[in-house]
Amino acid sequence: MGIVVRKAKNKDMLPIQRLVAKAGLREDGIEQYIESFLVVEDEEESLIGTVGVEKYEENGLLRSLVLDSPIWNAKLSLEFLQLTLKYAEEQNIETVYLCAKGTNALFRQLGFREVGKEDVPESIMCSEHFKRNVAVEVKVWACELTE
């Protein structure tokens, strides 16, 4: 069992949008930020996962995190998210934010903490993805990447 994680290319647009829509997430805006997405392929080069890392000044917004394959387990999910955070750090992102409907132990394990919506930087609050997805039942999480 081998997987490959790589930066998305324009040819990945439709498969990413399908994967995100299948997961019940909003796929609008992906075309504007395709260069900020990572994709996961299985041995047959089928797209089985994706995440966007949009950069806003020194902050980042994780979006459209989808892992869709029978091979996914907690260990692979953790490794993929660790790789995603490393990628964000390489983009000189100091703090990563994400919106999630629930509490996920995986986020806490990676150093995310729940923050109030009023504590989110304006650059993130103004992003189209954040504005579309932040709602009463959505929690906002933040992870500091710099010491």
N, CA, C and O atoms as a DFTB+ gen file, in Angstrom:
588 C
 N C O
     1  1       0.847      -1.182       0.000
     2  2       0.000       0.000       0.000
     3  2       0.885       1.235       0.000
     4  3       1.591       1.497       0.974
     5  1       0.849       1.995      -1.087
     6  2       1.616       3.216      -1.154
     7  2       0.731       4.380      -1.541
     8  3      -0.171       4.253      -2.369
     9  1       1.005       5.516      -0.923
    10  2       0.288       6.733      -1.301
    11  2       1.310       7.807      -1.624
    12  3       2.453       7.759      -1.171
    13  1       0.877       8.776      -2.416
    14  2       1.711       9.905      -2.796
    15  2       0.968      11.176      -2.440
    16  3      -0.212      11.319      -2.761
    17  1       1.647      12.099      -1.781
    18  2       1.089      13.421      -1.500
    19  2       1.866      14.407      -2.354
    20  3       3.097      14.406      -2.351
    21  1       1.144      15.253      -3.089
    22  2       1.799      16.234      -3.955
    23  2       0.951      17.492      -4.063
    24  3      -0.220      17.514      -3.685
    25  1       1.576      18.537      -4.587
    26  2       0.824      19.770      -4.841
    27  2      -0.141      19.530      -5.994
    28  3       0.174      18.824      -6.953
    29  1      -1.310      20.124      -5.883
    30  2      -2.322      19.974      -6.928
    31  2      -1.899      20.707      -8.188
    32  3      -1.186      21.710      -8.143
    33  1      -2.359      20.180      -9.307
    34  2      -2.148      20.799     -10.617
    35  2      -3.513      21.157     -11.184
    36  3      -4.534      20.707     -10.664
    37  1      -3.547      21.958     -12.238
    38  2      -4.827      22.341     -12.833
    39  2      -5.651      21.127     -13.241
    40  3      -6.878      21.155     -13.147
    41  1      -4.994      20.061     -13.691
    42  2      -5.722      18.856     -14.117
    43  2      -6.454      18.173     -12.955
    44  3      -7.324      17.329     -13.168
    45  1      -6.089      18.549     -11.730
    46  2      -6.718      17.955     -10.546
    47  2      -8.013      18.663     -10.136
    48  3      -8.715      18.205      -9.235
    49  1      -8.319      19.762     -10.791
    50  2      -9.467      20.586     -10.384
    51  2     -10.764      19.787     -10.273
    52  3     -11.396      19.772      -9.217
    53  1     -11.155      19.136     -11.341
    54  2     -12.425      18.401     -11.342
    55  2     -12.420      17.244     -10.336
    56  3     -13.393      17.099      -9.595
    57  1     -11.367      16.412     -10.275
    58  2     -11.360      15.360      -9.257
    59  2     -11.431      15.915      -7.830
    60  3     -12.092      15.323      -6.977
    61  1     -10.763      17.040      -7.557
    62  2     -10.838      17.647      -6.227
    63  2     -12.268      18.102      -5.946
    64  3     -12.810      17.839      -4.872
    65  1     -12.875      18.787      -6.918
    66  2     -14.234      19.272      -6.728
    67  2     -15.210      18.112      -6.488
    68  3     -16.105      18.216      -5.649
    69  1     -15.036      17.020      -7.219
    70  2     -15.902      15.844      -7.027
    71  2     -15.720      15.253      -5.635
    72  3     -16.695      14.923      -4.959
    73  1     -14.458      15.122      -5.209
    74  2     -14.157      14.553      -3.894
    75  2     -14.763      15.409      -2.783
    76  3     -15.349      14.889      -1.833
    77  1     -14.616      16.715      -2.913
    78  2     -15.131      17.646      -1.909
    79  2     -16.666      17.615      -1.887
    80  3     -17.274      17.593      -0.817
    81  1     -17.284      17.613      -3.066
    82  2     -18.747      17.571      -3.143
    83  2     -19.277      16.255      -2.580
    84  3     -20.290      16.242      -1.881
    85  1     -18.601      15.158      -2.879
    86  2     -19.015      13.840      -2.368
    87  2     -18.999      13.818      -0.848
    88  3     -19.806      13.133      -0.220
    89  1     -18.079      14.569      -0.260
    90  2     -17.978      14.638       1.200
    91  2     -18.992      15.598       1.806
    92  3     -19.077      15.734       3.026
    93  1     -19.767      16.267       0.941
    94  2     -20.786      17.192       1.438
    95  2     -20.242      18.560       1.802
    96  3     -20.889      19.320       2.523
    97  1     -19.046      18.877       1.301
    98  2     -18.450      20.194       1.563
    99  2     -18.632      21.090       0.352
   100  3     -18.949      20.624      -0.742
   101  1     -18.428      22.377       0.561
   102  2     -18.552      23.335      -0.533
   103  2     -17.297      23.301      -1.390
   104  3     -16.176      23.414      -0.894
   105  1     -17.518      23.140      -2.701
   106  2     -16.374      23.114      -3.597
   107  2     -16.126      24.449      -4.295
   108  3     -15.171      24.581      -5.060
   109  1     -16.986      25.443      -4.033
   110  2     -16.795      26.731      -4.684
   111  2     -15.524      27.409      -4.163
   112  3     -15.191      27.329      -2.981
   113  1     -14.839      28.067      -5.073
   114  2     -13.610      28.774      -4.727
   115  2     -12.354      27.955      -4.917
   116  3     -11.252      28.504      -4.882
   117  1     -12.491      26.646      -5.120
   118  2     -11.305      25.810      -5.297
   119  2     -10.506      26.265      -6.514
   120  3      -9.276      26.288      -6.485
   121  1     -11.208      26.624      -7.575
   122  2     -10.513      27.026      -8.804
   123  2      -9.598      28.232      -8.587
   124  3      -8.576      28.358      -9.262
   125  1      -9.947      29.109      -7.664
   126  2      -9.114      30.283      -7.384
   127  2      -7.857      29.925      -6.613
   128  3      -6.849      30.627      -6.702
   129  1      -7.911      28.837      -5.855
   130  2      -6.804      28.494      -4.960
   131  2      -6.210      27.117      -5.263
   132  3      -5.592      26.511      -4.388
   133  1      -6.387      26.622      -6.472
   134  2      -5.915      25.277      -6.804
   135  2      -4.433      25.096      -6.490
   136  3      -4.017      24.002      -6.107
   137  1      -3.633      26.142      -6.643
   138  2      -2.192      26.032      -6.383
   139  2      -1.881      25.884      -4.898
   140  3      -0.746      25.577      -4.533
   141  1      -2.873      26.099      -4.040
   142  2      -2.640      25.966      -2.600
   143  2      -3.150      24.624      -2.049
   144  3      -3.167      24.412      -0.836
   145  1      -3.562      23.730      -2.944
   146  2      -4.078      22.431      -2.520
   147  2      -3.013      21.353      -2.586
   148  3      -2.123      21.379      -3.436
   149  1      -3.124      20.411      -1.674
   150  2      -2.354      19.178      -1.717
   151  2      -3.327      18.066      -2.058
   152  3      -4.493      18.116      -1.667
   153  1      -2.859      17.067      -2.781
   154  2      -3.695      15.916      -3.096
   155  2      -2.972      14.640      -2.676
   156  3      -1.744      14.588      -2.606
   157  1      -3.770      13.619      -2.401
   158  2      -3.247      12.299      -2.051
   159  2      -3.738      11.329      -3.117
   160  3      -4.925      11.277      -3.437
   161  1      -2.796      10.562      -3.657
   162  2      -3.137       9.545      -4.654
   163  2      -2.771       8.173      -4.119
   164  3      -1.806       8.018      -3.371
   165  1      -3.564       7.170      -4.516
   166  2      -3.228       5.794      -4.156
   167  2      -2.317       5.201      -5.228
   168  3      -1.860       5.908      -6.126
   169  1      -2.060       3.911      -5.127
   170  2      -1.151       3.247      -6.068
   171  2      -1.639       3.304      -7.513
   172  3      -0.836       3.250      -8.445
   173  1      -2.946       3.411      -7.697
   174  2      -3.515       3.502      -9.057
   175  2      -3.617       4.945      -9.538
   176  3      -4.218       5.217     -10.577
   177  1      -3.033       5.865      -8.783
   178  2      -3.056       7.304      -9.071
   179  2      -4.466       7.889      -9.019
   180  3      -4.756       8.893      -9.670
   181  1      -5.332       7.253      -8.242
   182  2      -6.674       7.798      -8.000
   183  2      -6.582       8.780      -6.840
   184  3      -5.884       8.537      -5.856
   185  1      -7.284       9.873      -6.969
   186  2      -7.302      10.887      -5.911
   187  2      -8.141      10.378      -4.745
   188  3      -9.329      10.098      -4.903
   189  1      -7.512      10.258      -3.563
   190  2      -8.224       9.730      -2.400
   191  2      -8.240      10.720      -1.233
   192  3      -8.803      10.430      -0.178
   193  1      -7.626      11.881      -1.422
   194  2      -7.617      12.872      -0.361
   195  2      -7.162      14.215      -0.869
   196  3      -6.476      14.319      -1.886
   197  1      -7.556      15.241      -0.146
   198  2      -7.141      16.596      -0.516
   199  2      -7.279      17.524       0.684
   200  3      -8.026      17.248       1.622
   201  1      -6.556      18.610       0.632
   202  2      -6.694      19.691       1.602
   203  2      -6.157      20.961       0.955
   204  3      -5.161      20.930       0.232
   205  1      -6.817      22.061       1.218
   206  2      -6.329      23.357       0.756
   207  2      -5.643      24.078       1.901
   208  3      -6.061      23.970       3.054
   209  1      -4.582      24.818       1.579
   210  2      -3.864      25.620       2.566
   211  2      -3.787      27.041       1.989
   212  3      -2.808      27.408       1.339
   213  1      -4.824      27.818       2.238
   214  2      -4.862      29.189       1.716
   215  2      -4.067      30.100       2.635
   216  3      -4.219      30.048       3.855
   217  1      -3.219      30.933       2.047
   218  2      -2.366      31.828       2.830
   219  2      -2.935      33.243       2.800
   220  3      -3.256      33.782       1.741
   221  1      -3.050      33.824       3.981
   222  2      -3.505      35.202       4.151
   223  2      -2.521      35.877       5.095
   224  3      -2.567      35.677       6.309
   225  1      -1.622      36.687       4.512
   226  2      -0.549      37.312       5.272
   227  2       0.249      36.208       5.966
   228  3       0.720      35.291       5.295
   229  1       0.414      36.269       7.296
   230  2       1.191      35.230       7.983
   231  2       0.307      34.101       8.508
   232  3       0.775      33.234       9.246
   233  1      -0.966      34.111       8.127
   234  2      -1.917      33.107       8.588
   235  2      -2.338      32.196       7.448
   236  3      -2.254      32.560       6.275
   237  1      -2.792      31.005       7.816
   238  2      -3.283      30.063       6.825
   239  2      -4.647      29.539       7.216
   240  3      -4.996      29.500       8.395
   241  1      -5.413      29.137       6.222
   242  2      -6.737      28.568       6.441
   243  2      -6.787      27.207       5.765
   244  3      -6.688      27.106       4.542
   245  1      -6.943      26.147       6.582
   246  2      -7.119      24.818       6.017
   247  2      -8.559      24.705       5.560
   248  3      -9.484      25.102       6.268
   249  1      -8.737      24.155       4.363
   250  2     -10.091      24.008       3.852
   251  2     -10.216      22.730       3.048
   252  3      -9.235      22.196       2.531
   253  1     -11.424      22.263       2.958
   254  2     -11.762      21.118       2.115
   255  2     -10.908      19.898       2.418
   256  3     -10.426      19.227       1.506
   257  1     -10.726      19.617       3.685
   258  2      -9.981      18.430       4.089
   259  2     -10.872      17.209       3.902
   260  3     -11.869      17.034       4.602
   261  1     -10.489      16.368       2.940
   262  2     -11.273      15.183       2.628
   263  2     -10.316      14.000       2.499
   264  3      -9.318      14.065       1.781
   265  1     -10.637      12.933       3.200
   266  2      -9.892      11.680       3.111
   267  2     -10.919      10.609       2.790
   268  3     -11.729      10.248       3.643
   269  1     -10.890      10.097       1.560
   270  2     -11.958       9.204       1.115
   271  2     -11.373       7.934       0.499
   272  3     -11.155       7.855      -0.711
   273  1     -11.128       6.962       1.339
   274  2     -10.620       5.690       0.847
   275  2     -10.699       4.672       1.971
   276  3     -10.581       5.029       3.144
   277  1     -10.897       3.416       1.626
   278  2     -10.910       2.384       2.657
   279  2      -9.557       2.227       3.354
   280  3      -9.491       1.668       4.449
   281  1      -8.480       2.711       2.734
   282  2      -7.158       2.552       3.358
   283  2      -6.913       3.565       4.465
   284  3      -5.976       3.404       5.247
   285  1      -7.745       4.621       4.548
   286  2      -7.512       5.645       5.570
   287  2      -7.763       5.078       6.948
   288  3      -8.741       4.369       7.186
   289  1      -6.861       5.407       7.843
   290  2      -7.029       5.052       9.243
   291  2      -6.480       6.215      10.059
   292  3      -6.005       7.199       9.491
   293  1      -6.538       6.115      11.364
   294  2      -6.101       7.227      12.216
   295  2      -4.629       7.563      11.980
   296  3      -4.257       8.736      11.973
   297  1      -3.798       6.552      11.787
   298  2      -2.362       6.783      11.586
   299  2      -2.112       7.562      10.289
   300  3      -1.358       8.535      10.283
   301  1      -2.745       7.132       9.190
   302  2      -2.562       7.835       7.916
   303  2      -3.127       9.255       7.984
   304  3      -2.539      10.188       7.437
   305  1      -4.256       9.415       8.649
   306  2      -4.851      10.750       8.794
   307  2      -3.906      11.674       9.552
   308  3      -3.701      12.823       9.162
   309  1      -3.334      11.163      10.634
   310  2      -2.388      11.947      11.424
   311  2      -1.170      12.320      10.591
   312  3      -0.729      13.469      10.616
   313  1      -0.626      11.360       9.855
   314  2       0.547      11.638       9.019
   315  2       0.237      12.669       7.937
   316  3       1.053      13.548       7.659
   317  1      -0.946      12.557       7.325
   318  2      -1.328      13.516       6.284
   319  2      -1.461      14.927       6.866
   320  3      -1.000      15.898       6.267
   321  1      -2.089      15.029       8.026
   322  2      -2.235      16.349       8.649
   323  2      -0.889      16.902       9.111
   324  3      -0.664      18.108       9.018
   325  1       0.001      16.060       9.603
   326  2       1.339      16.523       9.979
   327  2       2.076      17.053       8.750
   328  3       2.739      18.088       8.814
   329  1       1.955      16.344       7.645
   330  2       2.574      16.781       6.393
   331  2       1.964      18.105       5.928
   332  3       2.673      18.980       5.432
   333  1       0.662      18.241       6.089
   334  2      -0.021      19.477       5.709
   335  2       0.491      20.658       6.538
   336  3       0.736      21.738       6.001
   337  1       0.650      20.449       7.839
   338  2       1.158      21.521       8.704
   339  2       2.605      21.860       8.364
   340  3       2.995      23.026       8.423
   341  1       3.397      20.866       8.012
   342  2       4.787      21.102       7.600
   343  2       4.802      21.929       6.319
   344  3       5.601      22.855       6.184
   345  1       3.923      21.596       5.384
   346  2       3.797      22.352       4.138
   347  2       3.418      23.810       4.440
   348  3       3.980      24.733       3.851
   349  1       2.476      24.009       5.349
   350  2       2.066      25.371       5.726
   351  2       3.242      26.132       6.320
   352  3       3.443      27.309       6.021
   353  1       4.005      25.465       7.149
   354  2       5.180      26.099       7.762
   355  2       6.193      26.508       6.691
   356  3       6.800      27.574       6.784
   357  1       6.372      25.670       5.685
   358  2       7.282      25.982       4.577
   359  2       6.796      27.184       3.765
   360  3       7.584      27.837       3.080
   361  1       5.493      27.472       3.847
   362  2       4.912      28.638       3.158
   363  2       4.991      29.887       4.041
   364  3       4.365      30.905       3.746
   365  1       5.767      29.798       5.126
   366  2       5.940      30.893       6.089
   367  2       4.638      31.292       6.771
   368  3       4.423      32.461       7.090
   369  1       3.778      30.313       6.989
   370  2       2.543      30.527       7.726
   371  2       2.851      30.316       9.203
   372  3       3.449      29.310       9.586
   373  1       2.436      31.273      10.026
   374  2       2.714      31.195      11.466
   375  2       1.596      30.502      12.243
   376  3       1.859      29.757      13.187
   377  1       0.343      30.749      11.841
   378  2      -0.807      30.150      12.518
   379  2      -1.775      29.633      11.467
   380  3      -2.089      30.329      10.501
   381  1      -2.244      28.410      11.661
   382  2      -3.209      27.801      10.755
   383  2      -4.560      27.739      11.459
   384  3      -4.647      27.378      12.633
   385  1      -5.604      28.097      10.728
   386  2      -6.978      28.060      11.241
   387  2      -7.785      27.064      10.418
   388  3      -7.466      26.788       9.261
   389  1      -8.825      26.535      11.030
   390  2      -9.772      25.708      10.293
   391  2     -11.126      25.785      10.970
   392  3     -11.230      26.063      12.165
   393  1     -12.163      25.533      10.181
   394  2     -13.533      25.486      10.687
   395  2     -13.973      24.032      10.658
   396  3     -13.755      23.328       9.672
   397  1     -14.591      23.588      11.737
   398  2     -15.075      22.213      11.799
   399  2     -16.386      22.178      12.574
   400  3     -16.598      22.961      13.499
   401  1     -17.250      21.267      12.185
   402  2     -18.556      21.184      12.842
   403  2     -18.480      20.551      14.216
   404  3     -19.379      20.742      15.036
   405  1     -17.434      19.808      14.478
   406  2     -17.359      19.145      15.768
   407  2     -15.971      19.229      16.366
   408  3     -15.089      19.926      15.865
   409  1     -15.811      18.510      17.434
   410  2     -14.521      18.423      18.095
   411  2     -13.825      17.171      17.588
   412  3     -14.440      16.108      17.495
   413  1     -12.556      17.292      17.262
   414  2     -11.812      16.164      16.733
   415  2     -10.545      15.992      17.562
   416  3      -9.723      16.905      17.645
   417  1     -10.388      14.835      18.168
   418  2      -9.206      14.572      18.996
   419  2      -7.925      14.693      18.187
   420  3      -6.875      15.042      18.727
   421  1      -8.010      14.406      16.902
   422  2      -6.841      14.513      16.026
   423  2      -6.324      15.950      15.984
   424  3      -5.114      16.177      15.998
   425  1      -7.234      16.915      15.933
   426  2      -6.820      18.320      15.917
   427  2      -6.059      18.661      17.197
   428  3      -5.002      19.290      17.153
   429  1      -6.600      18.246      18.316
   430  2      -5.930      18.517      19.601
   431  2      -4.551      17.857      19.655
   432  3      -3.589      18.452      20.141
   433  1      -4.464      16.647      19.160
   434  2      -3.201      15.915      19.149
   435  2      -2.137      16.653      18.341
   436  3      -0.949      16.562      18.647
   437  1      -2.560      17.380      17.316
   438  2      -1.625      18.114      16.468
   439  2      -1.322      19.514      16.990
   440  3      -0.530      20.242      16.392
   441  1      -1.948      19.895      18.104
   442  2      -1.675      21.199      18.690
   443  2      -2.716      22.268      18.405
   444  3      -2.524      23.432      18.757
   445  1      -3.823      21.881      17.766
   446  2      -4.900      22.845      17.537
   447  2      -5.637      23.084      18.849
   448  3      -5.760      22.192      19.688
   449  1      -6.122      24.308      19.001
   450  2      -6.958      24.642      20.136
   451  2      -8.157      25.420      19.609
   452  3      -8.059      26.154      18.626
   453  1      -9.278      25.247      20.276
   454  2     -10.482      25.964      19.848
   455  2     -10.329      27.437      20.209
   456  3      -9.887      27.770      21.308
   457  1     -10.696      28.318      19.277
   458  2     -10.625      29.758      19.517
   459  2     -11.983      30.380      19.220
   460  3     -12.779      29.839      18.452
   461  1     -12.225      31.515      19.837
   462  2     -13.454      32.243      19.557
   463  2     -13.390      32.888      18.183
   464  3     -12.321      33.283      17.718
   465  1     -14.537      32.990      17.544
   466  2     -14.562      33.596      16.202
   467  2     -14.039      35.024      16.234
   468  3     -13.498      35.515      15.243
   469  1     -14.203      35.694      17.382
   470  2     -13.715      37.066      17.506
   471  2     -12.187      37.133      17.582
   472  3     -11.607      38.208      17.432
   473  1     -11.536      35.989      17.814
   474  2     -10.076      35.948      17.907
   475  2      -9.403      35.612      16.577
   476  3      -8.176      35.553      16.502
   477  1     -10.187      35.395      15.545
   478  2      -9.643      35.065      14.226
   479  2      -9.161      36.359      13.563
   480  3      -9.880      37.359      13.564
   481  1      -7.942      36.346      12.994
   482  2      -7.431      37.554      12.340
   483  2      -8.335      38.018      11.195
   484  3      -8.995      37.213      10.537
   485  1      -8.348      39.308      10.980
   486  2      -9.205      39.883       9.941
   487  2      -8.918      39.287       8.566
   488  3      -9.839      39.085       7.776
   489  1      -7.644      39.003       8.272
   490  2      -7.298      38.444       6.959
   491  2      -8.005      37.118       6.717
   492  3      -8.411      36.830       5.591
   493  1      -8.155      36.315       7.755
   494  2      -8.867      35.038       7.632
   495  2     -10.370      35.289       7.594
   496  3     -11.079      34.692       6.784
   497  1     -10.861      36.172       8.468
   498  2     -12.300      36.478       8.507
   499  2     -12.810      36.988       7.172
   500  3     -13.966      36.751       6.820
   501  1     -11.969      37.681       6.429
   502  2     -12.377      38.264       5.152
   503  2     -12.309      37.273       3.994
   504  3     -12.786      37.570       2.899
   505  1     -11.725      36.108       4.221
   506  2     -11.629      35.129       3.131
   507  2     -13.025      34.615       2.794
   508  3     -13.865      34.437       3.676
   509  1     -13.255      34.385       1.529
   510  2     -14.562      33.911       1.081
   511  2     -14.917      32.565       1.716
   512  3     -16.061      32.341       2.111
   513  1     -13.945      31.687       1.809
   514  2     -14.217      30.365       2.379
   515  2     -14.647      30.483       3.839
   516  3     -15.607      29.833       4.253
   517  1     -13.958      31.292       4.610
   518  2     -14.309      31.456       6.018
   519  2     -15.708      32.053       6.149
   520  3     -16.524      31.564       6.931
   521  1     -15.983      33.101       5.389
   522  2     -17.295      33.763       5.467
   523  2     -18.425      32.803       5.102
   524  3     -19.492      32.844       5.713
   525  1     -18.200      31.944       4.113
   526  2     -19.233      30.996       3.690
   527  2     -19.444      29.877       4.696
   528  3     -20.545      29.335       4.791
   529  1     -18.411      29.522       5.448
   530  2     -18.477      28.328       6.279
   531  2     -18.599      28.571       7.771
   532  3     -18.952      27.660       8.519
   533  1     -18.314      29.771       8.209
   534  2     -18.434      30.030       9.638
   535  2     -19.920      30.195       9.957
   536  3     -20.619      31.002       9.345
   537  1     -20.369      29.429      10.906
   538  2     -21.778      29.462      11.298
   539  2     -21.837      29.188      12.797
   540  3     -20.828      28.885      13.433
   541  1     -23.010      29.300      13.327
   542  2     -23.180      29.136      14.766
   543  2     -22.652      27.781      15.242
   544  3     -21.974      27.702      16.266
   545  1     -22.964      26.714      14.498
   546  2     -22.571      25.377      14.947
   547  2     -21.134      24.998      14.572
   548  3     -20.682      23.901      14.901
   549  1     -20.425      25.877      13.898
   550  2     -19.048      25.604      13.472
   551  2     -18.065      26.106      14.526
   552  3     -18.194      27.215      15.044
   553  1     -17.087      25.267      14.827
   554  2     -16.024      25.655      15.755
   555  2     -14.812      26.089      14.942
   556  3     -14.560      25.564      13.857
   557  1     -14.067      27.045      15.472
   558  2     -12.846      27.503      14.815
   559  2     -11.672      27.005      15.644
   560  3     -11.653      27.133      16.868
   561  1     -10.698      26.439      14.952
   562  2      -9.515      25.878      15.578
   563  2      -8.285      26.611      15.054
   564  3      -8.265      27.063      13.909
   565  1      -7.267      26.726      15.890
   566  2      -6.026      27.379      15.496
   567  2      -4.843      26.546      15.981
   568  3      -4.886      25.916      17.038
   569  1      -3.790      26.564      15.174
   570  2      -2.564      25.854      15.524
   571  2      -1.379      26.778      15.236
   572  3      -1.176      27.198      14.097
   573  1      -0.603      27.089      16.269
   574  2       0.591      27.919      16.112
   575  2       1.697      27.048      15.537
   576  3       1.996      25.982      16.076
   577  1       2.308      27.498      14.441
   578  2       3.381      26.731      13.827
   579  2       4.753      27.239      14.218
   580  3       5.754      26.549      14.021
   581  1       4.807      28.444      14.774
   582  2       6.095      29.016      15.182
   583  2       6.218      28.942      16.686
   584  3       5.232      29.035      17.416
   585  1       7.416      28.777      17.122
   586  2       7.674      28.682      18.570
   587  2       7.755      30.052      19.178
   588  3       7.967      30.181      20.384
